[in-house]
Amino acid sequence: MTQAKEICSVCLGTFIQDDDYTLYEDGNVMHYYDENIWKHSLTEWLKAEHLGSNIKEALFNECPEEIKGKAKSLLYP
């Protein structure tokens, strides 16, 4: 099984805590984050259409211009 191609990534975390989102061509989003200083380096898989509006906007803004159309169709179906 091959993994879908990465479209774009955005880092919404702070200096202390990770909060990174990566959008893939198949509409999946990998969320890599730290819950707190004792529970860190966590990963969860989400569907693009279920993300909050601020995360969708941040991902869309980080996408290269040539694939913004594809990203928009995945984030805002």
Stockholm file with secondary structure:
# STOCKHOLM 1.0

chainA/1-77         MTQAKEICSVCLGTFIQDDDYTLYEDGNVMHYYDENIWKHSLTEWLKAEHLGSNIKEALFNECPEEIKGKAKSLLYP
#=GR chainA/1-77 SS CCCCCEEEEEECCCSSSCEEEEEETTSEEEEEECSSSSSCSEEEEEEGGGSCHHHHHHHHHHSCGGGHHHHHHHHCC
#=GC SS_cons        CCCCCEEEEEECCCSSSCEEEEEETTSEEEEEECSSSSSCSEEEEEEGGGSCHHHHHHHHHHSCGGGHHHHHHHHCC
//
